[in-house]
Amino acid sequence: MDTIIYTTPGCPRCRLTLRQFDKHGRPYRQVTATPKDIEQLRAEGFTSFPVVKTPSESWDGFRPEKIGAVPRPRDVSPDVELGRRPRR
């Protein structure tokens, strides 16, 4: 899992982004941004949350058109990655 989503508490765009990643079956690691993370992300040019970092690109804010384009790993079943029982 190479996608990291930096979120902040109470962020509606963060919740929407996480839901869209789940809906599209894209794996991610959620990180609640610390003050140090926020400082670093701002230094990198990000101005809002969530901040999404994938192996090929990064963006901030709710960007549903980009979420659907994030490649799904071929070797991981979406059911296993999302913690569901595999379908039989």
Phi, psi and omega in degrees: 000114185252354181268129177243132177243113177274127182234169173231152181300138176074014183272111182295323178294329177294314179298317178298319180296313179299319179298318180293320176299317178296315181301321181273359179069030180265127180286151179201166171240123179271134177234122173283118187295129174273167176305323178294319177299315181300316178300314181295316180296321177296321178297332178277356176102002179281140185241350180211171179245153003284163170249124181249127178238117177249172178299334185253339180199170178221151177203167174237159181085177179276113184231076185302328180294332178278327183298315180296338181272352179291124182297143175268134178301135183286333187266006181238124176292136179300330178293319180291316182297324182271003176082015178267162174287138177299142178287146179241000000 
